Amino acid sequence: MAKQRGIIKIEGSLGDITFFKTQDGYLVKEKSDIGGRIATDKAFQRTRENNAEFGRAGKAGKVLRTAIKSLLLNAKDGRMTSRLTKEMMKVVKADATSDRGLRNVIDGEIGFLQGFDFNINAVLSTSMSVAYVPQIDRVTGLLDVSLPAFIPANEIIAPDGATHFKMVSGGSEVDFENETAVTSTSETAILPWNNIPTVPATLSNAVTAKSIHPLFLLFGIQFYQSVNGKFYPLNNGAFNALKLVLVSAV
């Protein structure tokens, strides 16, 4: 695929050439009628199967993003959606029971999503070294993150300009088949980034007890700058981290 160069950037079509804008800049490609062949030609059967599974992965990613949208508002990067879809494809391909083209998230290995960072520019492990403990109790429906006492200046890697921070957590029970979810969130108070030890705390999130759906536990950190007694999100959340720290399959 070619990239446009020059002062004037074009969007739209000109004859058999299409000009369009992406995150990688202005690109250009030649129009093709291969779409019709993909839909019917036996030679493209494998392509149709791949497309069907990719569609399911993308749809499942959207269901999860919708379930945790309140947390994602403050911690995500520009390519988060495509990165999550890529991980969902791994989940789909791990389905060992369905035929090719029919593999899906429900019968796949949803645990592959554990460890996913929603903001690749602020990975949780590089933002803090606090020895937190995540736990999911399916019987009670409680998804918890336990925090020990710690000294913020020693355990939190704060970006320039940050004066305060808070820990956030979320628990979500996701029904991918019906595209619904039960989600709850919790957070600490906004704390100063200094040398005074914090007190131990537990961020607890409740979903349906004895759920039959996958459960997702998220944990993250958000940074603030104090100006005249008011707290402002630092750089519109660009340095905030959010991670899927624990996943429980059905």
VEXTORGU-882666 format. One record per residue (C-alpha): x, z, y; residue in one letter. Coordinates in nm, 3 decimals. Layout:
% VEXTORGU-882666
<rec><c1>X</c1><c3>Z</c3><c2>Y</c2><r>A</r></rec>
...
END
This chain:
% VEXTORGU-882666
<rec><c1>0.000</c1><c3>0.000</c3><c2>0.000</c2><r>M</r></rec>
<rec><c1>0.141</c1><c3>-0.103</c3><c2>0.336</c2><r>A</r></rec>
<rec><c1>0.178</c1><c3>0.121</c3><c2>0.642</c2><r>K</r></rec>
<rec><c1>0.092</c1><c3>0.004</c3><c2>0.992</c2><r>Q</r></rec>
<rec><c1>0.368</c1><c3>0.012</c3><c2>1.251</c2><r>R</r></rec>
<rec><c1>0.357</c1><c3>-0.041</c3><c2>1.623</c2><r>G</r></rec>
<rec><c1>0.180</c1><c3>0.100</c3><c2>1.926</c2><r>I</r></rec>
<rec><c1>-0.173</c1><c3>-0.028</c3><c2>1.853</c2><r>I</r></rec>
<rec><c1>-0.339</c1><c3>0.140</c3><c2>1.553</c2><r>K</r></rec>
<rec><c1>-0.619</c1><c3>-0.059</c3><c2>1.388</c2><r>I</r></rec>
<rec><c1>-0.914</c1><c3>0.068</c3><c2>1.185</c2><r>E</r></rec>
<rec><c1>-1.164</c1><c3>-0.161</c3><c2>1.012</c2><r>G</r></rec>
<rec><c1>-1.154</c1><c3>-0.495</c3><c2>0.834</c2><r>S</r></rec>
<rec><c1>-1.006</c1><c3>-0.829</c3><c2>0.929</c2><r>L</r></rec>
<rec><c1>-1.076</c1><c3>-1.100</c3><c2>0.673</c2><r>G</r></rec>
<rec><c1>-0.952</c1><c3>-0.973</c3><c2>0.336</c2><r>D</r></rec>
<rec><c1>-0.743</c1><c3>-0.698</c3><c2>0.494</c2><r>I</r></rec>
<rec><c1>-0.865</c1><c3>-0.341</c3><c2>0.556</c2><r>T</r></rec>
<rec><c1>-0.702</c1><c3>-0.107</c3><c2>0.806</c2><r>F</r></rec>
<rec><c1>-0.767</c1><c3>0.269</c3><c2>0.782</c2><r>F</r></rec>
<rec><c1>-0.635</c1><c3>0.609</c3><c2>0.887</c2><r>K</r></rec>
<rec><c1>-0.519</c1><c3>0.881</c3><c2>0.645</c2><r>T</r></rec>
<rec><c1>-0.323</c1><c3>1.206</c3><c2>0.664</c2><r>Q</r></rec>
<rec><c1>-0.015</c1><c3>0.994</c3><c2>0.601</c2><r>D</r></rec>
<rec><c1>-0.080</c1><c3>0.771</c3><c2>0.899</c2><r>G</r></rec>
<rec><c1>-0.242</c1><c3>0.430</c3><c2>0.945</c2><r>Y</r></rec>
<rec><c1>-0.242</c1><c3>0.221</c3><c2>0.626</c2><r>L</r></rec>
<rec><c1>-0.347</c1><c3>-0.130</c3><c2>0.532</c2><r>V</r></rec>
<rec><c1>-0.460</c1><c3>-0.281</c3><c2>0.203</c2><r>K</r></rec>
<rec><c1>-0.603</c1><c3>-0.607</c3><c2>0.071</c2><r>E</r></rec>
<rec><c1>-0.969</c1><c3>-0.617</c3><c2>-0.032</c2><r>K</r></rec>
<rec><c1>-1.037</c1><c3>-0.657</c3><c2>-0.403</c2><r>S</r></rec>
<rec><c1>-1.339</c1><c3>-0.735</c3><c2>-0.621</c2><r>D</r></rec>
<rec><c1>-1.201</c1><c3>-0.533</c3><c2>-0.912</c2><r>I</r></rec>
<rec><c1>-1.468</c1><c3>-0.266</c3><c2>-0.861</c2><r>G</r></rec>
<rec><c1>-1.731</c1><c3>-0.478</c3><c2>-1.033</c2><r>G</r></rec>
<rec><c1>-1.505</c1><c3>-0.543</c3><c2>-1.330</c2><r>R</r></rec>
<rec><c1>-1.426</c1><c3>-0.173</c3><c2>-1.371</c2><r>I</r></rec>
<rec><c1>-1.796</c1><c3>-0.096</c3><c2>-1.406</c2><r>A</r></rec>
<rec><c1>-1.864</c1><c3>-0.347</c3><c2>-1.685</c2><r>T</r></rec>
<rec><c1>-1.549</c1><c3>-0.499</c3><c2>-1.835</c2><r>D</r></rec>
<rec><c1>-1.449</c1><c3>-0.356</c3><c2>-2.177</c2><r>K</r></rec>
<rec><c1>-1.088</c1><c3>-0.379</c3><c2>-2.070</c2><r>A</r></rec>
<rec><c1>-1.153</c1><c3>-0.100</c3><c2>-1.817</c2><r>F</r></rec>
<rec><c1>-1.319</c1><c3>0.144</c3><c2>-2.059</c2><r>Q</r></rec>
<rec><c1>-1.029</c1><c3>0.386</c3><c2>-2.028</c2><r>R</r></rec>
<rec><c1>-1.047</c1><c3>0.362</c3><c2>-1.648</c2><r>T</r></rec>
<rec><c1>-1.419</c1><c3>0.445</c3><c2>-1.656</c2><r>R</r></rec>
<rec><c1>-1.348</c1><c3>0.747</c3><c2>-1.873</c2><r>E</r></rec>
<rec><c1>-1.074</c1><c3>0.868</c3><c2>-1.637</c2><r>N</r></rec>
<rec><c1>-1.301</c1><c3>0.816</c3><c2>-1.335</c2><r>N</r></rec>
<rec><c1>-1.582</c1><c3>1.014</c3><c2>-1.498</c2><r>A</r></rec>
<rec><c1>-1.356</c1><c3>1.310</c3><c2>-1.570</c2><r>E</r></rec>
<rec><c1>-1.198</c1><c3>1.293</c3><c2>-1.226</c2><r>F</r></rec>
<rec><c1>-1.547</c1><c3>1.305</c3><c2>-1.077</c2><r>G</r></rec>
<rec><c1>-1.631</c1><c3>1.619</c3><c2>-1.274</c2><r>R</r></rec>
<rec><c1>-1.307</c1><c3>1.783</c3><c2>-1.164</c2><r>A</r></rec>
<rec><c1>-1.378</c1><c3>1.702</c3><c2>-0.800</c2><r>G</r></rec>
<rec><c1>-1.733</c1><c3>1.832</c3><c2>-0.828</c2><r>K</r></rec>
<rec><c1>-1.618</c1><c3>2.156</c3><c2>-0.990</c2><r>A</r></rec>
<rec><c1>-1.360</c1><c3>2.202</c3><c2>-0.716</c2><r>G</r></rec>
<rec><c1>-1.632</c1><c3>2.166</c3><c2>-0.455</c2><r>K</r></rec>
<rec><c1>-1.848</c1><c3>2.426</c3><c2>-0.631</c2><r>V</r></rec>
<rec><c1>-1.560</c1><c3>2.674</c3><c2>-0.627</c2><r>L</r></rec>
<rec><c1>-1.471</c1><c3>2.599</c3><c2>-0.264</c2><r>R</r></rec>
<rec><c1>-1.833</c1><c3>2.651</c3><c2>-0.162</c2><r>T</r></rec>
<rec><c1>-1.845</c1><c3>2.980</c3><c2>-0.349</c2><r>A</r></rec>
<rec><c1>-1.549</c1><c3>3.121</c3><c2>-0.152</c2><r>I</r></rec>
<rec><c1>-1.597</c1><c3>2.936</c3><c2>0.176</c2><r>K</r></rec>
<rec><c1>-1.599</c1><c3>3.255</c3><c2>0.386</c2><r>S</r></rec>
<rec><c1>-1.241</c1><c3>3.328</c3><c2>0.276</c2><r>L</r></rec>
<rec><c1>-1.127</c1><c3>2.965</c3><c2>0.297</c2><r>L</r></rec>
<rec><c1>-1.225</c1><c3>2.947</c3><c2>0.664</c2><r>L</r></rec>
<rec><c1>-0.915</c1><c3>3.153</c3><c2>0.742</c2><r>N</r></rec>
<rec><c1>-0.664</c1><c3>3.033</c3><c2>0.481</c2><r>A</r></rec>
<rec><c1>-0.624</c1><c3>2.673</c3><c2>0.368</c2><r>K</r></rec>
<rec><c1>-0.399</c1><c3>2.374</c3><c2>0.422</c2><r>D</r></rec>
<rec><c1>-0.492</c1><c3>2.013</c3><c2>0.493</c2><r>G</r></rec>
<rec><c1>-0.439</c1><c3>1.903</c3><c2>0.132</c2><r>R</r></rec>
<rec><c1>-0.602</c1><c3>2.200</c3><c2>-0.036</c2><r>M</r></rec>
<rec><c1>-0.899</c1><c3>1.998</c3><c2>-0.164</c2><r>T</r></rec>
<rec><c1>-0.684</c1><c3>1.736</c3><c2>-0.336</c2><r>S</r></rec>
<rec><c1>-0.450</c1><c3>2.000</c3><c2>-0.476</c2><r>R</r></rec>
<rec><c1>-0.742</c1><c3>2.194</c3><c2>-0.621</c2><r>L</r></rec>
<rec><c1>-0.888</c1><c3>1.878</c3><c2>-0.774</c2><r>T</r></rec>
<rec><c1>-0.552</c1><c3>1.812</c3><c2>-0.940</c2><r>K</r></rec>
<rec><c1>-0.560</c1><c3>2.159</c3><c2>-1.097</c2><r>E</r></rec>
<rec><c1>-0.922</c1><c3>2.109</c3><c2>-1.202</c2><r>M</r></rec>
<rec><c1>-0.814</c1><c3>1.792</c3><c2>-1.382</c2><r>M</r></rec>
<rec><c1>-0.577</c1><c3>2.005</c3><c2>-1.591</c2><r>K</r></rec>
<rec><c1>-0.873</c1><c3>2.228</c3><c2>-1.677</c2><r>V</r></rec>
<rec><c1>-1.084</c1><c3>1.926</c3><c2>-1.778</c2><r>V</r></rec>
<rec><c1>-0.809</c1><c3>1.767</c3><c2>-1.988</c2><r>K</r></rec>
<rec><c1>-0.770</c1><c3>2.094</c3><c2>-2.179</c2><r>A</r></rec>
<rec><c1>-1.124</c1><c3>2.053</c3><c2>-2.319</c2><r>D</r></rec>
<rec><c1>-1.053</c1><c3>2.024</c3><c2>-2.693</c2><r>A</r></rec>
<rec><c1>-1.413</c1><c3>1.973</c3><c2>-2.806</c2><r>T</r></rec>
<rec><c1>-1.559</c1><c3>1.688</c3><c2>-2.600</c2><r>S</r></rec>
<rec><c1>-1.487</c1><c3>1.316</c3><c2>-2.642</c2><r>D</r></rec>
<rec><c1>-1.262</c1><c3>1.140</c3><c2>-2.393</c2><r>R</r></rec>
<rec><c1>-1.461</c1><c3>1.062</c3><c2>-2.081</c2><r>G</r></rec>
<rec><c1>-1.695</c1><c3>1.355</c3><c2>-2.150</c2><r>L</r></rec>
<rec><c1>-1.444</c1><c3>1.638</c3><c2>-2.112</c2><r>R</r></rec>
<rec><c1>-1.550</c1><c3>1.897</c3><c2>-1.855</c2><r>N</r></rec>
<rec><c1>-1.458</c1><c3>2.219</c3><c2>-1.676</c2><r>V</r></rec>
<rec><c1>-1.696</c1><c3>2.442</c3><c2>-1.873</c2><r>I</r></rec>
<rec><c1>-1.532</c1><c3>2.356</c3><c2>-2.206</c2><r>D</r></rec>
<rec><c1>-1.183</c1><c3>2.336</c3><c2>-2.057</c2><r>G</r></rec>
<rec><c1>-0.924</c1><c3>2.604</c3><c2>-1.980</c2><r>E</r></rec>
<rec><c1>-1.039</c1><c3>2.753</c3><c2>-1.650</c2><r>I</r></rec>
<rec><c1>-0.748</c1><c3>2.998</c3><c2>-1.666</c2><r>G</r></rec>
<rec><c1>-0.519</c1><c3>2.716</c3><c2>-1.550</c2><r>F</r></rec>
<rec><c1>-0.644</c1><c3>2.788</c3><c2>-1.198</c2><r>L</r></rec>
<rec><c1>-0.491</c1><c3>3.136</c3><c2>-1.195</c2><r>Q</r></rec>
<rec><c1>-0.208</c1><c3>3.154</c3><c2>-0.944</c2><r>G</r></rec>
<rec><c1>-0.344</c1><c3>2.879</c3><c2>-0.717</c2><r>F</r></rec>
<rec><c1>-0.251</c1><c3>2.925</c3><c2>-0.349</c2><r>D</r></rec>
<rec><c1>-0.509</c1><c3>2.784</c3><c2>-0.109</c2><r>F</r></rec>
<rec><c1>-0.264</c1><c3>2.759</c3><c2>0.179</c2><r>N</r></rec>
<rec><c1>0.054</c1><c3>2.592</c3><c2>0.057</c2><r>I</r></rec>
<rec><c1>0.211</c1><c3>2.663</c3><c2>0.398</c2><r>N</r></rec>
<rec><c1>0.166</c1><c3>3.037</c3><c2>0.347</c2><r>A</r></rec>
<rec><c1>0.213</c1><c3>3.125</c3><c2>-0.019</c2><r>V</r></rec>
<rec><c1>0.111</c1><c3>3.485</c3><c2>-0.092</c2><r>L</r></rec>
<rec><c1>0.432</c1><c3>3.570</c3><c2>-0.279</c2><r>S</r></rec>
<rec><c1>0.640</c1><c3>3.474</c3><c2>0.025</c2><r>T</r></rec>
<rec><c1>0.411</c1><c3>3.657</c3><c2>0.268</c2><r>S</r></rec>
<rec><c1>0.425</c1><c3>3.999</c3><c2>0.104</c2><r>M</r></rec>
<rec><c1>0.594</c1><c3>4.192</c3><c2>-0.175</c2><r>S</r></rec>
<rec><c1>0.337</c1><c3>4.469</c3><c2>-0.215</c2><r>V</r></rec>
<rec><c1>0.289</c1><c3>4.561</c3><c2>-0.583</c2><r>A</r></rec>
<rec><c1>-0.089</c1><c3>4.506</c3><c2>-0.591</c2><r>Y</r></rec>
<rec><c1>-0.283</c1><c3>4.530</c3><c2>-0.919</c2><r>V</r></rec>
<rec><c1>-0.573</c1><c3>4.289</c3><c2>-0.985</c2><r>P</r></rec>
<rec><c1>-0.839</c1><c3>4.378</c3><c2>-1.243</c2><r>Q</r></rec>
<rec><c1>-1.162</c1><c3>4.220</c3><c2>-1.369</c2><r>I</r></rec>
<rec><c1>-1.419</c1><c3>4.427</c3><c2>-1.559</c2><r>D</r></rec>
<rec><c1>-1.681</c1><c3>4.195</c3><c2>-1.705</c2><r>R</r></rec>
<rec><c1>-1.898</c1><c3>4.481</c3><c2>-1.827</c2><r>V</r></rec>
<rec><c1>-1.947</c1><c3>4.633</c3><c2>-1.482</c2><r>T</r></rec>
<rec><c1>-1.903</c1><c3>4.311</c3><c2>-1.286</c2><r>G</r></rec>
<rec><c1>-1.633</c1><c3>4.466</c3><c2>-1.067</c2><r>L</r></rec>
<rec><c1>-1.333</c1><c3>4.262</c3><c2>-0.953</c2><r>L</r></rec>
<rec><c1>-1.077</c1><c3>4.488</c3><c2>-0.788</c2><r>D</r></rec>
<rec><c1>-0.739</c1><c3>4.470</c3><c2>-0.620</c2><r>V</r></rec>
<rec><c1>-0.559</c1><c3>4.806</c3><c2>-0.604</c2><r>S</r></rec>
<rec><c1>-0.300</c1><c3>4.857</c3><c2>-0.330</c2><r>L</r></rec>
<rec><c1>-0.034</c1><c3>5.131</c3><c2>-0.335</c2><r>P</r></rec>
<rec><c1>0.095</c1><c3>5.302</c3><c2>-0.025</c2><r>A</r></rec>
<rec><c1>0.360</c1><c3>5.083</c3><c2>0.139</c2><r>F</r></rec>
<rec><c1>0.557</c1><c3>5.040</c3><c2>0.460</c2><r>I</r></rec>
<rec><c1>0.432</c1><c3>4.722</c3><c2>0.630</c2><r>P</r></rec>
<rec><c1>0.761</c1><c3>4.632</c3><c2>0.797</c2><r>A</r></rec>
<rec><c1>0.933</c1><c3>4.646</c3><c2>0.457</c2><r>N</r></rec>
<rec><c1>0.671</c1><c3>4.479</c3><c2>0.236</c2><r>E</r></rec>
<rec><c1>0.502</c1><c3>4.230</c3><c2>0.468</c2><r>I</r></rec>
<rec><c1>0.688</c1><c3>3.919</c3><c2>0.585</c2><r>I</r></rec>
<rec><c1>0.509</c1><c3>3.875</c3><c2>0.916</c2><r>A</r></rec>
<rec><c1>0.545</c1><c3>3.550</c3><c2>1.113</c2><r>P</r></rec>
<rec><c1>0.672</c1><c3>3.552</c3><c2>1.470</c2><r>D</r></rec>
<rec><c1>0.414</c1><c3>3.689</c3><c2>1.710</c2><r>G</r></rec>
<rec><c1>0.222</c1><c3>3.893</c3><c2>1.453</c2><r>A</r></rec>
<rec><c1>0.156</c1><c3>4.254</c3><c2>1.548</c2><r>T</r></rec>
<rec><c1>-0.115</c1><c3>4.338</c3><c2>1.293</c2><r>H</r></rec>
<rec><c1>-0.252</c1><c3>4.226</c3><c2>0.958</c2><r>F</r></rec>
<rec><c1>-0.526</c1><c3>4.295</c3><c2>0.708</c2><r>K</r></rec>
<rec><c1>-0.565</c1><c3>4.244</c3><c2>0.334</c2><r>M</r></rec>
<rec><c1>-0.867</c1><c3>4.051</c3><c2>0.211</c2><r>V</r></rec>
<rec><c1>-1.018</c1><c3>4.004</c3><c2>-0.132</c2><r>S</r></rec>
<rec><c1>-1.308</c1><c3>3.825</c3><c2>-0.294</c2><r>G</r></rec>
<rec><c1>-1.475</c1><c3>3.815</c3><c2>-0.632</c2><r>G</r></rec>
<rec><c1>-1.683</c1><c3>3.518</c3><c2>-0.742</c2><r>S</r></rec>
<rec><c1>-1.898</c1><c3>3.445</c3><c2>-1.045</c2><r>E</r></rec>
<rec><c1>-1.934</c1><c3>3.066</c3><c2>-1.069</c2><r>V</r></rec>
<rec><c1>-2.192</c1><c3>2.872</c3><c2>-1.268</c2><r>D</r></rec>
<rec><c1>-2.039</c1><c3>2.524</c3><c2>-1.269</c2><r>F</r></rec>
<rec><c1>-2.326</c1><c3>2.372</c3><c2>-1.465</c2><r>E</r></rec>
<rec><c1>-2.596</c1><c3>2.469</c3><c2>-1.215</c2><r>N</r></rec>
<rec><c1>-2.356</c1><c3>2.464</c3><c2>-0.916</c2><r>E</r></rec>
<rec><c1>-2.436</c1><c3>2.818</c3><c2>-0.807</c2><r>T</r></rec>
<rec><c1>-2.228</c1><c3>3.129</c3><c2>-0.748</c2><r>A</r></rec>
<rec><c1>-2.242</c1><c3>3.501</c3><c2>-0.675</c2><r>V</r></rec>
<rec><c1>-1.964</c1><c3>3.610</c3><c2>-0.442</c2><r>T</r></rec>
<rec><c1>-1.867</c1><c3>3.931</c3><c2>-0.265</c2><r>S</r></rec>
<rec><c1>-1.574</c1><c3>4.007</c3><c2>-0.037</c2><r>T</r></rec>
<rec><c1>-1.388</c1><c3>4.312</c3><c2>0.088</c2><r>S</r></rec>
<rec><c1>-1.105</c1><c3>4.386</c3><c2>0.328</c2><r>E</r></rec>
<rec><c1>-0.891</c1><c3>4.658</c3><c2>0.476</c2><r>T</r></rec>
<rec><c1>-0.900</c1><c3>4.755</c3><c2>0.840</c2><r>A</r></rec>
<rec><c1>-0.669</c1><c3>4.563</c3><c2>1.072</c2><r>I</r></rec>
<rec><c1>-0.341</c1><c3>4.749</c3><c2>1.032</c2><r>L</r></rec>
<rec><c1>-0.031</c1><c3>4.760</c3><c2>1.254</c2><r>P</r></rec>
<rec><c1>0.285</c1><c3>4.592</c3><c2>1.128</c2><r>W</r></rec>
<rec><c1>0.521</c1><c3>4.885</c3><c2>1.167</c2><r>N</r></rec>
<rec><c1>0.723</c1><c3>5.145</c3><c2>0.975</c2><r>N</r></rec>
<rec><c1>0.438</c1><c3>5.388</c3><c2>0.915</c2><r>I</r></rec>
<rec><c1>0.327</c1><c3>5.402</c3><c2>0.548</c2><r>P</r></rec>
<rec><c1>-0.027</c1><c3>5.292</c3><c2>0.464</c2><r>T</r></rec>
<rec><c1>-0.255</c1><c3>5.489</c3><c2>0.233</c2><r>V</r></rec>
<rec><c1>-0.348</c1><c3>5.363</c3><c2>-0.116</c2><r>P</r></rec>
<rec><c1>-0.663</c1><c3>5.150</c3><c2>-0.120</c2><r>A</r></rec>
<rec><c1>-0.881</c1><c3>4.949</c3><c2>-0.354</c2><r>T</r></rec>
<rec><c1>-1.058</c1><c3>4.631</c3><c2>-0.250</c2><r>L</r></rec>
<rec><c1>-1.364</c1><c3>4.612</c3><c2>-0.475</c2><r>S</r></rec>
<rec><c1>-1.597</c1><c3>4.316</c3><c2>-0.521</c2><r>N</r></rec>
<rec><c1>-1.917</c1><c3>4.326</c3><c2>-0.728</c2><r>A</r></rec>
<rec><c1>-2.082</c1><c3>4.037</c3><c2>-0.912</c2><r>V</r></rec>
<rec><c1>-2.331</c1><c3>4.030</c3><c2>-1.199</c2><r>T</r></rec>
<rec><c1>-2.259</c1><c3>4.282</c3><c2>-1.475</c2><r>A</r></rec>
<rec><c1>-2.191</c1><c3>4.127</c3><c2>-1.816</c2><r>K</r></rec>
<rec><c1>-2.180</c1><c3>3.780</c3><c2>-1.665</c2><r>S</r></rec>
<rec><c1>-2.164</c1><c3>3.477</c3><c2>-1.894</c2><r>I</r></rec>
<rec><c1>-1.985</c1><c3>3.265</c3><c2>-1.632</c2><r>H</r></rec>
<rec><c1>-1.620</c1><c3>3.235</c3><c2>-1.525</c2><r>P</r></rec>
<rec><c1>-1.503</c1><c3>3.504</c3><c2>-1.281</c2><r>L</r></rec>
<rec><c1>-1.247</c1><c3>3.453</c3><c2>-1.004</c2><r>F</r></rec>
<rec><c1>-1.058</c1><c3>3.723</c3><c2>-0.816</c2><r>L</r></rec>
<rec><c1>-0.890</c1><c3>3.628</c3><c2>-0.489</c2><r>L</r></rec>
<rec><c1>-0.647</c1><c3>3.822</c3><c2>-0.274</c2><r>F</r></rec>
<rec><c1>-0.481</c1><c3>3.739</c3><c2>0.055</c2><r>G</r></rec>
<rec><c1>-0.344</c1><c3>3.850</c3><c2>0.388</c2><r>I</r></rec>
<rec><c1>-0.439</c1><c3>3.757</c3><c2>0.744</c2><r>Q</r></rec>
<rec><c1>-0.222</c1><c3>3.801</c3><c2>1.052</c2><r>F</r></rec>
<rec><c1>-0.324</c1><c3>3.895</c3><c2>1.406</c2><r>Y</r></rec>
<rec><c1>-0.174</c1><c3>3.936</c3><c2>1.749</c2><r>Q</r></rec>
<rec><c1>-0.288</c1><c3>4.221</c3><c2>1.970</c2><r>S</r></rec>
<rec><c1>-0.336</c1><c3>4.129</c3><c2>2.335</c2><r>V</r></rec>
<rec><c1>-0.478</c1><c3>4.387</c3><c2>2.577</c2><r>N</r></rec>
<rec><c1>-0.640</c1><c3>4.580</c3><c2>2.294</c2><r>G</r></rec>
<rec><c1>-0.804</c1><c3>4.277</c3><c2>2.130</c2><r>K</r></rec>
<rec><c1>-0.699</c1><c3>4.115</c3><c2>1.803</c2><r>F</r></rec>
<rec><c1>-0.660</c1><c3>3.737</c3><c2>1.784</c2><r>Y</r></rec>
<rec><c1>-0.597</c1><c3>3.537</c3><c2>1.463</c2><r>P</r></rec>
<rec><c1>-0.236</c1><c3>3.426</c3><c2>1.476</c2><r>L</r></rec>
<rec><c1>-0.207</c1><c3>3.048</c3><c2>1.528</c2><r>N</r></rec>
<rec><c1>-0.568</c1><c3>2.999</c3><c2>1.411</c2><r>N</r></rec>
<rec><c1>-0.487</c1><c3>3.130</c3><c2>1.064</c2><r>G</r></rec>
<rec><c1>-0.200</c1><c3>2.891</c3><c2>0.989</c2><r>A</r></rec>
<rec><c1>0.005</c1><c3>3.177</c3><c2>0.839</c2><r>F</r></rec>
<rec><c1>-0.275</c1><c3>3.337</c3><c2>0.636</c2><r>N</r></rec>
<rec><c1>-0.235</c1><c3>3.344</c3><c2>0.257</c2><r>A</r></rec>
<rec><c1>-0.503</c1><c3>3.337</c3><c2>-0.012</c2><r>L</r></rec>
<rec><c1>-0.446</c1><c3>3.323</c3><c2>-0.386</c2><r>K</r></rec>
<rec><c1>-0.645</c1><c3>3.317</c3><c2>-0.709</c2><r>L</r></rec>
<rec><c1>-0.475</c1><c3>3.621</c3><c2>-0.857</c2><r>V</r></rec>
<rec><c1>-0.690</c1><c3>3.660</c3><c2>-1.170</c2><r>L</r></rec>
<rec><c1>-0.933</c1><c3>3.437</c3><c2>-1.361</c2><r>V</r></rec>
<rec><c1>-1.159</c1><c3>3.543</c3><c2>-1.646</c2><r>S</r></rec>
<rec><c1>-1.308</c1><c3>3.268</c3><c2>-1.863</c2><r>A</r></rec>
<rec><c1>-1.634</c1><c3>3.315</c3><c2>-2.052</c2><r>V</r></rec>
END
